[in-house]
Each structure stands twice: as structure tokens, then as C-alpha cells.
Amino acid sequence: MRDKTVQRPKGGRAFAQNSDGSLKFQQVYFVLDTEFRLLWIGGEWDEFALSNAGEAARSNEVLATSLLDHIADEETRRITRTIVETVVEMQEAFRIDYRCDSPSMLRRFHMTVQPMKDSRVLVVHDLRDAQSFPAPLKVWVHTPEAEDQKCTFCHAVRPAGQEWITADDLGEAHPARVAFTVCASCNGLVEEALAALRARKKPTGALTAGFGPKAERS
Ligand SMILES: [Zn+2]
């Protein structure tokens, strides 16, 4: 049974880890073609890849590979594909807030998917806010067969047979093994933002900074 929070590259050094074992990045940007291949990468890709896919995919090794291969779960992959395809089709930028916490920090990110020439897109992930949790969460690892789920957009957790609970409320009860997915609430926000993009209207709910199942949306 594995209990490492991240896979370590050969040679033993666990890159992209803070001293408390968490992962961090402040900004990452990349260019995708219509096949979702990574044509260009900037910023802290290594940390980004680790926090999203839980695998050590260093930037110089992932160039020209598909972004979709570095996303751990099918639901996040499906949504990512839909967002990129909609941006290319509509030639309009898509923006959404999401959370990418570490066990010790609540972190809010802003993602922009910008159309470029030749049906390419520029994707930018920006750290907007970071706060320490009152009590650190347990370190978690994506485990496809885990019964507890974790949303990749708001980082809420659904323990098996229960409702979604925000990571903030879980504290030490945060499960160590979670299957990444996207919760119904975040799915709805993404759908709404995509519908607004297709209608060339301003989205109403997707940019609420730190949304989650319990977050108020006005
Ligand atoms: Zn969610």
C-alpha cells in the first residue's frame, strides 16, 4: 500500500514539495493545440502537474504530450476538453475560479482560457488568495478506487454515503485517499459559464472566488 503523497522521480528528490509536504504553485501557463498537446509551458508546471495529476510530469518531459494525459480523473478531463473546445469554437476567453488547496493552505486560483491563432489556446492559472487553515488537513492522495471523492474545482470532499463537505470543515477528518472528480455544484457553475460564453453573455456565478457546495452565490 502506498502512503506517499506524491510519486518521486528516480533519484529520490521529491520536487515541488514544501517542507510540510504540501504542493504549491503561483502561476502556470501553457499553450495547447487542437489535440490538447502542450506546445509551450511557463511558470511552475511541475507543482501544477503534481497537484492535479499526482504524478511527476516535469515540463521538459511533457512538451508535445496531451494535457488530458496529465489529468487524473475522467470528469475533470471531460470538463477541460469541453472548455477548450468551446473557447476555440467561440473565439472568446473563458474564466473561472477554482480551489487548489495544500493540506495547510486554502488557495484560490483563477483560470483563463484564451483563444489564440490557429485554433490554439493559452491557459493561465493564477494564484489569487492563500490562507492558512486553522488546523492542517490530512495529506491526501488521488486513488481511483477510493470510496471518498474530492472535487478538483472546489476541493470539497464527499465521504462515502454522505453529502459534500468543504475541506475547511473537514480538518483532521479529511480522508487520506480520495478519488478526484467534479461535484455537481461545480459542474453546474462550469455549465453556466460555458452557456454564457456560447451566448456571448457575462457569466453570473462562476467567478465567486472560492466557491464550494456551501458557498453563498449572489
Ligand atoms: Zn466542487
Boltz pocket constraint, residues with backbone or C-beta under 6 A from the ligand:
constraints:
  - pocket:
      binder: B
      contacts: [[A, 151], [A, 152], [A, 153], [A, 154], [A, 155], [A, 156], [A, 182], [A, 183], [A, 184], [A, 185], [A, 186], [A, 187], [A, 212], [A, 213]]
      max_distance: 6.0
